[in-house]
Amino acid sequence: MTTSTDSAAAHPGARGSDAALVAAGHVVAGLPPAPAVWCSGLRKRYGRRHAVEDVSLEVGRGEVVGLLGPNGAGKTTVIKMLLALTHPDAGEAMLLGRPAADPAARTRVGYLPELFRYQPWLSAAEVLVLHVRLSGVGVPAREQRECLSLVGLADRAGDRVGGFSKGMQQRLGLAVALVARPELVVLDEPTSALDPLGRVDVRDIVLTLKSRGVAVLLNSHLIGEVERVCDRVVILDRGRVAASGTLAELLGQRELRLQLTDPSPAAEARLAATGDVERAGDWFTVALPADDDGTAVPDLVRDLVALGARVHAVEPARISLEERLLGILRAGTVGRSGDDR
């Protein structure tokens, strides 16, 4: 398992006692905090099948990272190894600066598994009380009630869990993952069984966690939700990392398609000032600046109209994350058979 020397290598400048403090998850003056998740070379076999092969990834503090891939790609196996629920055959993993197998690291991790069950005779409030006791973190009753309210169960706190629908069970599982003030939250299919309103609630919760500096590792088949909340994405291919990076890196440069008639030379010059331009009849495709803060498109349209161009259509031209993922699948890099382990 990872030693303090290994952790120091991941944080240049840490030496001696500083390295030990970094490995223990402490912040040292002049050094960034250890990543919320760090793993290198994770491998896991089930019989003859390689479920995970040489997976390395990182989740920074306050960062939301999406884990994507089809059934059988190894996403859940990676999560279980990170949380020391499954022992890797090879590789290393760190949580919040500590070895993943260290119980002290896991006390600061909230986890929503894909499949779970709670004691049906307990109320929702009693389930939270039980898990707070198991975590060893002192969370007052008021804060526990606020956690139930956050997931939409404030009015059902006293109801027995056995009478909950599957969607309500999912909301309770999310509350359990959040109640002990985690610094890292791992969500394995958090929107399973939730209606559209519930999925929006989960999205808002993830964004709230990010704003508080909580790191999130999110495994979801709902690619649109991943695209809305994640800073970076890791795509698994038969247990291996097929692609990873920010959305901008994975999806390519943002472009804009405009249908214009009667563009004056000044209007065409304004297009060229924005970025590289390609023309096909009345359609112009222009590359948007990488540092666009959201003003480039409305400013461009305003200026084109002022310069006498007639603007008939404005369309974004970057591929979606779903299209990018399907491109990887169709390239034959991802196995399709089997279920996640």
N, C-alpha and C positions, 0 to 999 in steps of 0.2 A: 504494500500500500504506500501511498505518497508520503515522503518524509518532508521535514522542514526544508531540506536542501532543494527538493523538487519544487516546492512552493516558491522558494527564493528565485529559482531559475525563471519562473513565470513572472516575477516582479523584479526587474533589473534594479540593482542597487541595494537589495536586501542582503545583509551579511551578518553572521553571528547571531546575537540576540535579536536583531531586527528580523532575521529570517524566521526565528522561532515564533515571534509575535505574529508575523504574517501568516504562518501556517496555522496559528491558533485563531485566525480570523480577526485579529486586532488591526486597527488602522495605525500606521506608523507615520509620523510627520515626514512629509516629503515623498511618501509612497502612496499610490492609489490603493483603495481597498481591494482585497482579493475578489475575483469574479464570483458571482452567485453560484454559477455552475462552471466547472472545467473538467473535461475528460479527454483522455488521449488513448487511442488504440484499443477501445473496448471490443471484446470478442465474446461470443456466446454460441455454443452448439447445443442442439437437442438431438442426440443420436448422431445420424450422419448429416443432418441438416444444419447449415450455418445460418442461424437466425440473425446474428449481428457480426459483422466482420470489419474491424479496423475503423470504428467510428470515433471521431474527435469533434468536439464542439465546445462552445463557450457561451454563457449568458452573463452579460454585465449587470452590475447593480442598476436597478431601475429600468432595465431593458425588457421588452417583450419579444420573445423569439418563438416563432411557429415551427412545429415539427410536422412535415407533410409527407405523404406517400400512400400508396394503395394498401389494402389488406395484405399482410404478410411481409411488409417492408421492414418490420422490426422496431417500429416506433415504441410500442408498449414495452418491449424487452429492454430497450435503451432506458426508458424511464425507470423500470424496475431495478436495473443495475445502478443507476444514479442514486436511487433511494435505498440501496442495499437490501432490497427485497429479493433480488436474485444475484447470486455471486458470479461475477464475470470470469470467464476462463483465462482472460488476459486483459491488460490495460489498467489504467488508473482513473479514479474519479474523485473530485473534490467538491464539496458543498460549502459555500460561505467561508472558504479558506481552510476547511478541515477535511480530512479524509472522509469519504462518503460513508464508510462503515462506522464512523465515530458517532455514538448516540447524541453527543453534544451538538453536532451539526444539525441533526434532524429535528431537534427541538425548535429550531427557527424556520422550519419548512412546513408549509401547508400543502396537503395533497388531496386531490379529488380523483380517485381511481375511476376507471371506466365502469367497473362492476362493483357494487357494494351493497350491503344490507345493514340496517340498524335494528336493534331489538324492538319488535313491534309493540311491546307493552309500555315502552317509554314514551313520554311526550317529547316534542321537538326541543323544548327548553331543557329537559333532563338529558337528552343526547348531548347538547352542548356542555352542560355541567360535567358529564362523564369525560368528554374529550379534553376539556380544560384541565381536569384533574390528571388525566394521563399525560398531558403535555408538561405539567409541572410549572406552568406560567400562571401567575395570579391575574385573572381577568374578572373584574367585578361584574355582578349580575346586570347592572345597567348597561355595560358594554356588550354583554352577551345578548341582551334584548335588542340593542342597536344592530348587532350582526344579523339577527333574524329579520329585523326590519329591512336591512339592506338587500336581502334576497327575497323579500316579499312575503315573509311568513310571520309578520308581527301578530296578525289576528289568529294564527294557528299555533302559537307557542305552547298552549296547554293541551293540545290535541294529541292523541296517541298516534305514533308513526305508522302503526299497522293500518290505519284508515287513510293514509296519504296516497294520492295518485302517483304515478311514476314521475311526472314532472315536479310534483311537490317534493318527492324524495330527492330528486336531483338538486333542487334549491337547498334542501337541508344539507346535502353533501357539500355544497359550495360554502354554506355557513360554517360547517365543521372545518373546512380547509382554511377559513379566514379568521376564526375566532381567537386563536392564540397569538395574534400579532406577528405573523410570519414576515421574514425578510425575503423569502423566496416562496412562490406559489407554483405548484406543478398541477396542471389541469389536463386530465386525460379525457377527451371528448366531453367537455363541460356542458355543451348544449344538447346532448342526447336527451330525447324525450321532451324537450322544451318547445313550446309554441313560439311563433314569431316574436311576441312580446317578451317572452322569457329569454330569447336569444339576444334581443336588444339590451335587456337588463344585464346579461353576462358581459356583453361588450362594454357597457358603461362601467361595470365593476372592474374589469381589466384595465380600462383607461384610468380609473380612479386609483387603482393600485400603482400604476406607473407614475402618476403624478405625486404619489407619496414616496417614491423611491424604492418600491417593492419590485423585485424581479419576477417575471412570469415566464414559464415554459409551457407552451400551449400546443397540445396535440388535438387537431380537429380535422374532420372531413369537410367542414363547411369552409371552402376556400375563400368565399367572399368575406366571411367574418375575419379570417386570418389576415386578409389583405387590408382590412379596415383598422386593425389594432396593432399589428406586429411591426417592429423595427427591422427585424431580420427574419429570414426563413431558412430552414435546413430541410432539404428534400432527400429522403432515403430511397435507395434502390437496392432491393434484395439484401438488406442489411448493411449497405454501404452508403456513404454520403455521395449522392449524385450531383448535387449542386447546393451552394449556400451563398448567402450574401444579403445585402439590403434589397428592398424591393426595387430601388433604382438600378442596382447592379444586375439583378435577375431579369428585369423587364426591359432594360435598355433605356435609351434617352427618350424623354417625352417629346412628342411631336403634336402639331396642330394642323388639321386640314381645313382650309377655307375655300368656299366657292365665291369667287369675285367676278364681277363684270365691270368694265370701264375703269380698270385700275390705271391711274396716272403713273408716269415715271416716278413721281414723288412717293406714291403709295407703294410701288414695287421696291423703292429704295428703303422705305420703312420696314417692309418685310425682311429685306436682306440685313438690316441692322439688328433684327431680332435673332437670326441664326441662319444656318444653311437652308436654302429654298430649292424645292423641286416643283416644276410646273407641268401639268397635264391638262391642256385646254383651259377651262375656267377654274380648275382646282389647283390650289397652291398648298404644298406641304412644307411647313417651316419647323425647324428644330427649336425647342424652347430652351432658355438658359438653365443650366443645372442648379443655379442658386435662386431660381424663381420663388418668390414668397407668396405667390397667388395673384399677383397684380399684372403679370405679363400679358395674359390673354385679354382681360377687359381693357387694359391700356392700348394694346395693339388694335383691337376692334374699334375703339374710340378714335384712334389716330387715322385708321384707314377711311372711316366714314368722313372725318374732317378733311381728308385729302381727296375726297370725291369718289372713292370706290363704293360700289354697291355690294354689300355683304349679304349673300343668300343663305349661307350655311357655315357653321363652325362646329367641328367635330374633333374630339381627342383621337390621337392615332397610335397610342402605345398599347401593346398587347396586355391582356389581363394576366393575373397570376394563374388562373385556371388554364389559359391557353399555353402559358409557359410550362406548366406541369404536364399537360397533355402532350406537348411537344417532346418532353423527356420520355414519357411512356411510349409514344409512337416510335421513338427512335430505338425501341427495343431494349432500353436499359433497365426496365423495372419488371420484375416477375409479378404475375397477376394472381397466381393461385395461392390458396391457403388463407388462414386468418392470422391476425396479429397475435403474437405470443406475449 
